[in-house]
Every structure is written in C-alpha cells, then in structure tokens.
Amino acid sequence: MTSQNFVVFSIANQRYALNLESVRRIVRAVEVTPLPDAPEPILGVIDVQGQVIPVVDTRRRLGLPCREIELSDQFIIVQDSDLTLAFVADEVLPVMEVPEAQVASSDRLLPGEGMVRGLARVDDGMIVVLSTERLLSREEKQDVSSALVEAVEAMQ
C-alpha cells in the first residue's frame, strides 16, 4: 500500500499539511521586512542564508483571524514551480505518513482550483492538505516576483 508524507502544522488549533516533497526547511520565526508593492497575502520578506524569501500570511490566506507573528511561530519554507515562499505556522508537528486510501482528493469534495488539495483521515481526526501551487494565484506570484526584483534592485 502506498502512502504520502506530509509536514503537518497548526494554525489556530486547526491542523494543516503540505506534501513533504515541496518543503525545503523549517525555520524559527524572525523579523519580517515589509516588501513595498507586494500583494495582500505577503507580509514581507526574510533572509534565509542569503536568499530573500517572501512570507505569506497563512492565516489571512486561510480566512482566519490575523495576528502578529510571535517568537514561538515557525516558517515553513516551500518551493513551488515558480517561487520559494515561507508560510507562517503557529507550530510545526512531526512529519506524518498517511496511506493513500486515507487521503480524500479535493476534486471529490470541493471541485475547482482551490488551495485545498484534500483531507487526510488520521487516528485523531482530519487534516486539511493544502496545495503549495495554489496558495497564491498566478497574478499574485507575478506581483511577488516583480516586487522582489524591485526590492533587490533598490538595494544595489
């Protein structure tokens, strides 16, 4: 039986997951530098070993109440096909291996191009599986890329 590995994290006591293959690393929260002209879900940027990475306000993206980043928060650094992004999580939990049979595709649950990829049934409840590819729209990704280029050029 095949299975999928997920990085599981919590926001406002709800568990979410990202496919382990798209996660590059997890870092402790640091100060976020505002990025002028960035689209609304972008809080700003962080520097991770010399790489400037946009930070997504995961709470806002998921329709949850916004709050300031706390020192106990963590950033999940992910790579989608277009960008490297950091997502803010209240807490990152251990990687979880879930059998394919226990992961319901969102196509059956919520047809469309939403950010939810599916639901994983685990012993103690459900975990919402998110798609890194769809957490930002194509236009938002282009806006982020443009804002990053402008910021880097301004620094030189």
ChimeraX attribute file (.defattr): number of C-alpha atoms within 10 A of each C-alpha:
attribute: neighborCount
match mode: 1-to-1
recipient: residues
	/A:1	5
	/A:2	8
	/A:3	13
	/A:4	16
	/A:5	16
	/A:6	22
	/A:7	21
	/A:8	21
	/A:9	23
	/A:10	16
	/A:11	17
	/A:12	12
	/A:13	9
	/A:14	11
	/A:15	18
	/A:16	22
	/A:17	25
	/A:18	21
	/A:19	19
	/A:20	17
	/A:21	13
	/A:22	18
	/A:23	19
	/A:24	13
	/A:25	12
	/A:26	16
	/A:27	14
	/A:28	14
	/A:29	18
	/A:30	16
	/A:31	12
	/A:32	15
	/A:33	13
	/A:34	14
	/A:35	19
	/A:36	14
	/A:37	15
	/A:38	21
	/A:39	18
	/A:40	13
	/A:41	18
	/A:42	24
	/A:43	22
	/A:44	24
	/A:45	21
	/A:46	22
	/A:47	13
	/A:48	11
	/A:49	6
	/A:50	7
	/A:51	10
	/A:52	16
	/A:53	19
	/A:54	28
	/A:55	24
	/A:56	23
	/A:57	22
	/A:58	20
	/A:59	18
	/A:60	15
	/A:61	16
	/A:62	14
	/A:63	8
	/A:64	12
	/A:65	8
	/A:66	13
	/A:67	9
	/A:68	7
	/A:69	17
	/A:70	14
	/A:71	11
	/A:72	11
	/A:73	18
	/A:74	21
	/A:75	22
	/A:76	25
	/A:77	20
	/A:78	22
	/A:79	17
	/A:80	15
	/A:81	8
	/A:82	11
	/A:83	16
	/A:84	17
	/A:85	26
	/A:86	27
	/A:87	21
	/A:88	26
	/A:89	26
	/A:90	21
	/A:91	19
	/A:92	21
	/A:93	14
	/A:94	10
	/A:95	15
	/A:96	16
	/A:97	14
	/A:98	16
	/A:99	15
	/A:100	15
	/A:101	12
	/A:102	14
	/A:103	20
	/A:104	16
	/A:105	16
	/A:106	19
	/A:107	13
	/A:108	9
	/A:109	12
	/A:110	12
	/A:111	10
	/A:112	10
	/A:113	12
	/A:114	16
	/A:115	18
	/A:116	23
	/A:117	24
	/A:118	20
	/A:119	19
	/A:120	23
	/A:121	17
	/A:122	14
	/A:123	6
	/A:124	6
	/A:125	8
	/A:126	15
	/A:127	19
	/A:128	21
	/A:129	24
	/A:130	20
	/A:131	19
	/A:132	21
	/A:133	18
	/A:134	14
	/A:135	20
	/A:136	20
	/A:137	13
	/A:138	12
	/A:139	10
	/A:140	16
	/A:141	17
	/A:142	16
	/A:143	15
	/A:144	25
	/A:145	16
	/A:146	13
	/A:147	18
	/A:148	21
	/A:149	11
	/A:150	14
	/A:151	15
	/A:152	10
	/A:153	9
	/A:154	8
	/A:155	6
	/A:156	5
